[in-house]
Amino acid sequence: MSTITVRAAERSDHVAIAEWNGAMAWETEAKRLDPATLSRGVQAIFDEPRRGFYLVAEDRGTPVGCLMVTYEWSDWRCGDFWWIQSVYVTEAARRRGVFSALYQDVKQRAQAAGAVGLRLYVETENARAQATYGGLGMERCHYFMYEDEFVRAGD
């Protein structure tokens, strides 16, 4: 029997979420992110819920992972796609169903809210994550992602 539970994140989770986001950036891209910017970015979700929300997974009451959801309006489908972002599972809790529990929870929430689907990004070389997502019934899209990132003063 699984001991993993999922709940909506609370503002008091922001420190752990920011730390996990930094760890995820390092593990996936060898990129060091500014802790102050991460902290402000996480808190901004709590300050303006229109941006999205976080879910936290716990194992026997101890937080072991999280994900963030943001919204994308689809005029083709007249509804929102929910984007899963900022996924992190602590190293000790990996391969124990934490992401699966988070995914099932967010899927139920999305369906109940009338969303038209779930989407996420995955690093092109992260075969383990790709296998996990495929195993949960997600399918690889036929789109490439392009980006024009802006550097803002103070970041």
Residue pairs with C-beta under 8 A, 6 or more apart in sequence:
2 97
2 101
3 59
3 60
4 57
4 58
4 59
4 64
4 96
4 97
4 98
4 101
5 57
5 58
5 101
6 55
6 56
6 57
6 58
6 101
6 102
6 105
7 55
7 56
7 58
8 53
8 54
8 55
8 56
9 17
9 46
9 53
9 54
9 55
9 56
9 66
11 43
11 46
13 54
13 56
13 63
13 66
14 39
14 42
14 43
14 46
15 39
16 56
16 63
16 66
17 42
17 54
17 56
17 66
17 68
17 86
18 35
18 38
18 39
18 41
18 42
20 65
20 66
20 86
20 88
20 90
21 33
21 38
21 41
21 42
21 86
21 88
22 32
22 33
22 35
22 38
23 88
24 86
24 87
24 88
25 31
25 32
25 33
26 32
28 123
28 126
29 123
34 155
37 155
42 54
44 51
45 51
45 52
45 53
45 54
45 68
50 71
51 70
52 68
52 69
52 70
52 71
52 83
52 85
53 68
53 69
54 66
54 67
54 68
54 69
54 86
55 66
55 67
55 69
55 102
55 105
55 106
56 63
56 65
56 66
57 63
57 64
57 65
57 66
57 89
57 93
57 98
57 99
57 101
57 102
58 64
59 93
59 96
59 98
64 89
64 90
64 92
64 93
64 98
65 87
65 88
65 89
65 90
65 93
65 98
65 99
65 102
66 86
66 87
66 88
66 102
67 84
67 85
67 86
67 87
67 88
67 99
67 102
67 106
68 84
68 85
68 86
69 82
69 83
69 84
69 85
69 106
69 109
69 110
70 82
70 83
70 85
71 80
71 81
71 82
71 83
72 80
72 81
72 83
72 119
73 79
73 80
74 80
74 81
74 116
77 116
77 117
78 116
79 114
79 115
79 116
80 113
80 114
80 115
80 116
81 115
81 116
81 117
81 118
81 119
82 106
82 110
82 113
82 115
82 117
82 118
82 119
83 118
83 119
83 120
84 103
84 106
84 118
84 119
84 120
85 120
85 121
87 99
87 102
87 120
89 98
89 99
99 132
100 132
100 136
103 136
106 118
107 118
110 117
110 118
118 138
119 141
120 133
120 138
121 145
122 129
122 130
122 133
123 129
130 140
134 140
